[in-house]
């Protein structure tokens, strides 16, 4: 709203001054006084006089009136007529639709100023001609906007509902649809007014718009051109008036558009990523390929700092597969992104370390990190369609990954890409490597993504929901492929999923996350045999298995800015007790694994009896 | 791909035919026919004998459909008729002046792309900084200043005050290349001014959009260098919407040449057009308007083809 205020006030001021022109006691804008031609500012004429001795200030203000009359009249006519045509075309379809839209296409075949010149030839210059021409020019914009809005409004539930109540089409159009299309039409109207001012001044400048001696900014610039050597100010005044008016109108249009359609206004604020003191702790001695310790990710939001990942620790041994499981919003993908150094700009690592080969990935310089990414550490993402670049051939995208890390020729890289295509099970790899992503199926695309990931024989592969976007049979094939590759290459795998059912098939160990925290971790067999945390248990119950009906978990993951005070799962937990709200429970070692629950005794008893 | 291109060409031809028909019909639908309008001046009724003679000379006394058929068949042979004022063949005039107008458009478009795309990319990469805000504000200002105002102010500053170059005019390239380019500079800048702003804005938005795409994340996950990510993944994809916008603004560009040629005295198509509009020389107006509309449609066609070459998804749509 604030962005509307300044340009809005400016436009309002210009319109008011133009409206008030007769009341301002200005000298007659057309009265000539050749004796005082080109005289500078003086009493009675604060901006001086033009080449015929006419008062410049008076002509500027009366000129605004001429421009704005044409602009508002033409935009108004185009708006009324165009909205009507669009409403009728969109509502009745058929012949009306055809006529309303196709006739508009003809107008769009002409560059605007040419159509104007054509009409001026026929009707002669003048204000009435200008209004007619500009209304014709702006008509298509209104028809199209209204038509598109009506089509989308038609399918909305509320329109269907009113229709079902037996309302007639006219009533529906006027009462239900029109208020909903009002926003876009308002934007279109403001655009048309601004464009009309530009076109009117241009035509007047050519001597084909407003007829002299009537004042108009375009005509004033035309007149001042001849005397620009002696009196450059005469040129600058109307130029400035015109520019300021159009600028204010444009800004108003932008602000209106953002106000009507808030999606376009979304702007991400950049922040330098804060890093905690690097290198304070020595690297831990362990045989783990990846060891994440106390990872915390923060995001600044208008509502304050949130922590979508808090104090997450996990380790992945060589050749081991670790699954990170949780619903959307549990922070599992952000954990992986932080390790890869691929956090979105708004998020930053606030604390923790991620050790890989004796270096902390979280504190590694971008250049060094880049040499690891796609090389020793690789990643496969959820949606293979959007993750592949639509304009490059898939084989080239694989070759690109090879060339980024190894000094071989482009031809050799392309041959290797074909071999990789064969390795990930793509039939006819030579031909397929020349296909674009949109020419492939979802499963095929994910195979390409995997080929990119394994291109440089990584020691760690992070797979972020690699099968979620695929259908079930393809899912199984991709899982088999990943398992094969792991056996063959001995790479460690971090497998992120919300589907606990997949975990049993693929993972050695499992990390269950909820609302940014690890709530349980341990080896897959024992966690499945005896889940200790109520959330793990709820996730297991939600897996469809045999005849048993899966049980959905009631409620949703709390958003990071509205976390409950104690245990974050307590509000959805069937076993919650007053103790659960007392404070966040610690992640305690239990039976060879770690669990974050204060009611473990109760849980253990229940599991035993179950 | 070939079939798709052929279809686009046919659609363009239909558009040109529609434009020609509309222009022809409109001229004949206005109250009073061209002969009457041409001869009437200052509200004085024209001499009926003179009107009849002119009508016969222009073939206006024949049935509408006969005239229309004649008009189309001549058009198909590339004959635009002769000027009502001096009987000069219109096609000669068009062929002489069209290349000069095209040169202006090309120079303006090249300038706009060469300035708009790099600056827009840089602004997107440095979003929120002073550079970003300064360039965005400049673009808003450029969009607001009408093209003839920019032209006139260029003349005032560079020709009148600084005396760096002549206020306008034209010298053929073959006669004096240096002088030709000097005279081209200001008109090209004026033509480019709005387009630079449009290309800048679109590039900035498209690069910002590309940057947040999954495939850029994939490129980063591959460990590619920032330069390669920028050129091959971000800008390569951002170019496509930028080109669409360029195509959409071809009409503004063509309209802009009318004003710019007038300001800088550039002897393109608009000088005879404006003269013809003032003198109500119908055949000349129709001829030039048709030429520019055909150009408009053709430019859009070229843009579509370039677009398809850049975006493999289009060819199958």
Interface residues (C-beta under 8 A of the other chain):
Chain A: X106 X108 X109 X110 X111 X112 X113 X114 X117 X118 X120 X121 X122 X123 X198 X201 X202 X205 X206 X207 X208 X218 X221 X225 X228 X229 X232 X235 X239 X242 X243 X244 X246 X247 X250 X251 X269 X270 X340 X342 X344 X370 X371 X372 X373 X374 X375 X378 X379 X381 X383 X386 X387 X388 X389 X390 X391 X392 X400 X401 X404 X405 X436 X438 X439 X449 X452 X453
Chain B: X15 X18 X19 X22 X23 X26 X27 X30 X37 X127 X128 X140 X141 X143 X144 X145 X146 X147 X148 X149 X152 X153 X155 X156 X160 X161 X212 X213 X214 X215 X217 X218 X219 X220 X221 X222 X223 X224 X225 X228 X232 X233 X236 X237 X240 X250 X251 X252 X254 X255 X256 X258 X259 X262 X273 X274 X276 X277 X278 X280 X282 X285 X289 X292 X293 X296 X297 X310 X311 X312 X313 X316
